[in-house]
């Protein structure tokens, strides 16, 4: 309900479908729920975009959901800023941040990637080529993520599944 309210407060919509944005975090949480997880991981999956995309701050997450959830959301929030450089530079900064994340955060990040990749491939095949290259590089720095989700993500990106 918190994530729905945060995204709805800014009338946040999915880029291609114009569905309410909260549909995406629900899908991410559903993917996380399909593998070994904790309640904190599920909460963070629902909240993974609120700090990055809405008026909610990490302190709000900490106050409402506790330190562990806030810590995971912090790992899932991009740290780059537009002033850091072009898209490639910013994605590199965010990839370096994700590489240091704990297994729980990397698992949620993979679930996010799975959800976004499906939508982008279906609705924007031209951008998908750029996006999939970025995500392939991201997968390489997330060895701690759930292996079954890693296989799904690699398959989506047409990478060799180990």
Beta strands, then each sheet from edge to edge (+ up, - down):
end
